[in-house]
Amino acid sequence: MSDQVAPAPPDVPDHEIIILPAAGHRNHQPLLDQCLGVRVEVFVHEQGFSLDEEFDKHDPTATHFLLRLLPSKLAIGTIRGTKMVDSNGDAYYKLSRLAVLKPYRRYRFGRDLVLALHGWVKEDAKCSSNVNLVKVVAHSQIPVRSFYSKYGYLQEGDEFDEDGAPHQKMVTYLSLERN
Ligand SMILES: CC(C)(COP(=O)(O)OP(=O)(O)OC[C@H]1O[C@@H](n2cnc3c(N)ncnc32)[C@H](O)[C@@H]1OP(=O)(O)O)[C@@H](O)C(=O)NCCC(=O)NCCS
């Protein structure tokens, strides 16, 4: 029998995930600023994307998620969900701007943000349509394709350039359980 023991998972710091209230609510902008702060740190300072491209036309209408440590309320992660309509007029959701600050990676915060977004997608889709499956699309940077695969995303089509970096379209379908 081997005496090797699997490494224990890191102790996960206490945290909260907030779904931002809609634009116009008094808490929206301060919380959005915290999401944008994480995105600038990760996508602009760490990965070198341009600040101009970081904020796009979807930000004002998207649903933003903010992950903060407790009790400090330090913002360390974010993700964004946007309801879209394809060229056939069919609705789908887009997952984008997933980021966790570098010192806080591998605590499963990325997973928690994706699962929180999936929960929101399901609730939103149940309220606004009568379909049983809802499509979610992510444009994955190439090195993190296998991260998205863990949550049911499959590659669709060829790699393409987005904001100056190669990306891969990844798609999953979430099942809506209706009572
Ligand atoms: C991608 C990112 C959000 C992952 O966040 P994280 O909190 O470190 O990931 P988690 O700890 O939740 O990892 C969940 C699972 O994915 C795996 N994983 C984490 N990072 C990964 C990566 N870069 N590539 C492949 N798998 C990865 C983990 O091993 C874990 O697997 P397990 O559950 O089987 O043990 C984070 O690395 C990040 O912010 N990267 C920079 C920004 C970025 O590239 N965003 C994606 C834009 S498309």
PDBQT file of the ligand as one rigid body, heavy atoms in Angstrom, charges set to zero:
ROOT
HETATM    1  C1  LIG A 201      -9.586  31.109 -14.973  1.00  0.00    +0.000 C 
HETATM    2  C2  LIG A 201      -9.730  31.573 -13.535  1.00  0.00    +0.000 C 
HETATM    3  C3  LIG A 201     -10.990  32.409 -13.388  1.00  0.00    +0.000 C 
HETATM    4  C4  LIG A 201      -9.864  30.306 -12.651  1.00  0.00    +0.000 C 
HETATM    5  O1  LIG A 201     -10.129  30.744 -11.323  1.00  0.00    +0.000 OA
HETATM    6  P1  LIG A 201      -9.729  29.863 -10.051  1.00  0.00    +0.000 P 
HETATM    7  O2  LIG A 201     -10.495  30.401  -8.909  1.00  0.00    +0.000 OA
HETATM    8  O3  LIG A 201      -8.252  29.785  -9.921  1.00  0.00    +0.000 OA
HETATM    9  O4  LIG A 201     -10.254  28.424 -10.481  1.00  0.00    +0.000 OA
HETATM   10  P2  LIG A 201     -10.860  27.320  -9.497  1.00  0.00    +0.000 P 
HETATM   11  O5  LIG A 201     -10.006  27.227  -8.276  1.00  0.00    +0.000 OA
HETATM   12  O6  LIG A 201     -12.304  27.572  -9.293  1.00  0.00    +0.000 OA
HETATM   13  O7  LIG A 201     -10.667  26.007 -10.345  1.00  0.00    +0.000 OA
HETATM   14  C5  LIG A 201     -11.765  25.157 -10.644  1.00  0.00    +0.000 C 
HETATM   15  C6  LIG A 201     -11.215  23.973 -11.409  1.00  0.00    +0.000 C 
HETATM   16  O8  LIG A 201     -10.594  24.442 -12.619  1.00  0.00    +0.000 OA
HETATM   17  C7  LIG A 201      -9.203  24.111 -12.625  1.00  0.00    +0.000 C 
HETATM   18  N1  LIG A 201      -8.479  25.272 -13.159  1.00  0.00    +0.000 N 
HETATM   19  C8  LIG A 201      -8.208  26.428 -12.520  1.00  0.00    +0.000 A 
HETATM   20  N2  LIG A 201      -7.530  27.247 -13.327  1.00  0.00    +0.000 NA
HETATM   21  C9  LIG A 201      -7.380  26.603 -14.501  1.00  0.00    +0.000 A 
HETATM   22  C10 LIG A 201      -6.745  26.947 -15.715  1.00  0.00    +0.000 A 
HETATM   23  N3  LIG A 201      -6.129  28.124 -15.887  1.00  0.00    +0.000 N 
HETATM   24  N4  LIG A 201      -6.773  26.042 -16.724  1.00  0.00    +0.000 NA
HETATM   25  C11 LIG A 201      -7.405  24.845 -16.547  1.00  0.00    +0.000 A 
HETATM   26  N5  LIG A 201      -8.027  24.467 -15.414  1.00  0.00    +0.000 NA
HETATM   27  C12 LIG A 201      -8.001  25.337 -14.395  1.00  0.00    +0.000 A 
HETATM   28  C13 LIG A 201      -8.836  23.824 -11.183  1.00  0.00    +0.000 C 
HETATM   29  O9  LIG A 201      -7.773  22.909 -11.094  1.00  0.00    +0.000 OA
HETATM   30  C14 LIG A 201     -10.131  23.232 -10.652  1.00  0.00    +0.000 C 
HETATM   31  O10 LIG A 201     -10.241  21.891 -11.048  1.00  0.00    +0.000 OA
HETATM   32  P3  LIG A 201     -10.787  20.745 -10.032  1.00  0.00    +0.000 P 
HETATM   33  O11 LIG A 201     -12.113  21.238  -9.510  1.00  0.00    +0.000 OA
HETATM   34  O12 LIG A 201     -10.891  19.532 -10.881  1.00  0.00    +0.000 OA
HETATM   35  O13 LIG A 201      -9.760  20.648  -8.933  1.00  0.00    +0.000 OA
HETATM   36  C15 LIG A 201      -8.483  32.351 -13.055  1.00  0.00    +0.000 C 
HETATM   37  O14 LIG A 201      -7.333  31.575 -13.315  1.00  0.00    +0.000 OA
HETATM   38  C16 LIG A 201      -8.302  33.706 -13.725  1.00  0.00    +0.000 C 
HETATM   39  O15 LIG A 201      -8.889  34.694 -13.301  1.00  0.00    +0.000 OA
HETATM   40  N6  LIG A 201      -7.469  33.756 -14.784  1.00  0.00    +0.000 N 
HETATM   41  C17 LIG A 201      -7.155  35.024 -15.454  1.00  0.00    +0.000 C 
HETATM   42  C18 LIG A 201      -8.350  35.584 -16.187  1.00  0.00    +0.000 C 
HETATM   43  C19 LIG A 201      -8.866  34.636 -17.233  1.00  0.00    +0.000 C 
HETATM   44  O16 LIG A 201      -8.112  34.047 -17.987  1.00  0.00    +0.000 OA
HETATM   45  N7  LIG A 201     -10.209  34.541 -17.295  1.00  0.00    +0.000 N 
HETATM   46  C20 LIG A 201     -10.879  33.730 -18.271  1.00  0.00    +0.000 C 
HETATM   47  C21 LIG A 201     -11.116  34.563 -19.485  1.00  0.00    +0.000 C 
HETATM   48  S1  LIG A 201     -11.835  33.563 -20.793  1.00  0.00    +0.000 SA
ENDROOT
TORSDOF 0
